[in-house]
């Protein structure tokens, strides 16, 4: 719900026009979409990429799994660098050996 609120804030303040929300499991994909739709005063369209491959660009929020995009480097051909203004991932994208140290 916190991610959904942050995304809605970015969209409402026009700091983002389209958001990519990456999850690491199929179950989280469905859960994320339900949470985005459940937000009070839902003014934005949310789609799961694999269910809306042809119409994803009509939505403000696109949800997909990291695996869907990383398989065969699909992300390089599916999207252009300007398609999303904000990308949120539920899983760290930096390998654990490169994670910052905590003191």
N, C-alpha and C positions, 0 to 999 in steps of 0.2 A: 504494500500500500504506500510505503514511503516513496518508492521509485515512481509510482503512478502520480503522486502529488507533486513531485519535483518536475516530472515531465509536463504535467498540466500547467505548472507555473511558467515553465519555459515557453510553452505554446501561447498561454494567455498574455504574457508580456512581450510576445513576438521576438524573443531571443532565439527561437527556433521555429521553423515552419514544418519540419518533418523530423521524426525521431525514430531511430532504430534501437529496439530493445532486444538484446541478445540474452538467451538463457541457455543452460547447459543440459537440459533434459526436456523431453516431450511433455511431461506432466507439468512442468513449469511454464511451458508455452501456453497451454490451455488456461492455467491458473492466472497468468499475467493478463491474458485477454479479458478474462472475466473481471479481474480487478479494475482494469482500465474502463470497461463498460459500466461497472458499478459505481464509479465516482459520481458524487452529486453534481448535478448540472453538467452531465457529460456532453460537451460541445464538440468533441473530436471523434473522428472515425479511427477505429483500431482494427487492423487485420493481421491474421497469421499469414506470413508470406507463402507457405506451401499451399494454403487454401485459396490464395488470391494472387497467383503468379502474374496474371495479366493486368490486374487492377490495383496492385499495391501502391502505385504512384498517386492514386486518388485519396489515400489515407494519410492522416497526420502522424499516426503511430503504427509502425510495422514491427511485429514480433516474429522472431525466428530463432532457431537453435544455432549455436556456434558450429556444431557439426555439419549442419546443412550448408553453411557458407564455406567452411574450410575444406570440405571434400572436393578434391580436384581443383582447389583454388577458385571455386565458383564466384566468390566475392569479387574477383577481378573482372569478370564478364557480366555479372548480374547488375551491378551498381556502378555509378560513376562517383568520383570524389565529392561532387556537389549535391548528391541526392539527399544527404542527411546533414542536419545542422548539429545534432546531438546524438551521441551513441552511448548507451548505457549497457554494461555487461554485468550479469549476476555472478560471473566467474572471473577471477583475475586472469588477465591476458598475458601477464609477464610470468615467465617460468619461475618456479619457486627459488631457484638458485640466484635469480636476479632481483628478488623482492627486497625492498629496503629493510635494513636492520631496525629492530625495535630496541630501544635502550631503557 
